[in-house]
Amino acid sequence: MLIPTLTRGVTLSIDEREQAFLDLLDANYNWPAEYMFKFIANPTNIRQLEDVFKGETIEQKPSRTRKYISVTIRVTAHSSKEVMDYYHQVKVIDGIISL
C-alpha cells in the first residue's frame, strides 16, 4: 500500500513512511527524552487510551460542546521505536485522532 505525501509528489510505502518518521525522531531527540503525544478523542474511548499510557500523566481538555476531548500525554521514551510502539497501540482504538 502506498501513501501519497506532500514532498515533491513522492509516494512512500507504509514501511518507508514509518522509517522516515523514526529517522526524524532520532535526528531530533537524544534518547531517553520526554515525548509529547497529542490526540483528539471521543469521551467514550478515553479509558482505552488511558490503558495504553498506564502510569503516565494525561491532561484532558473537553471541547466547548463536550463532544470531543483534547488529550496531551508526556512520556519519557527511551527510543524512537518506543514512540512508534505507542502509536501502533493507539491506532487500533476507534475514534482516536493522532495529531
Secondary structure by P-SEA (a helix, b strand, c coil): cbbbbccccccccaaaaaaaaaaaaaacccccbbbbbbbbbccccaaaaaaaacccbbbbbbcccccbbbbbbbbbcccaaaaaaaaaaaaaccccccc
